[in-house]
Amino acid sequence: MHIATSADGYIARPDGDLEWLTKRRAPKGFYGIGKFMNSIDTKLLGRKTYDLSVQMGAKFDTKNSALRLLSSASAGVGASGC
């Protein structure tokens, strides 16, 4: 399991700011996340986390692993069906 969280148990400030997480420079190898992500067969992400990750340039390999998005909102028309 991989979870990014601050000491108070939240990933973002009440206004959605993630500066504590995005401001610091990523180390070489990015904490081994790439190797870890390639080793699992299913990824579960909250919808807001997924959307923000994509905005920040994340790529999700759906050929070699399943991707499931969790949301409290209904999918609606035109949902991607991840």
Order of alpha helices (4+ residues) and beta strands (2+ residues): alpha-alpha-beta-alpha-beta
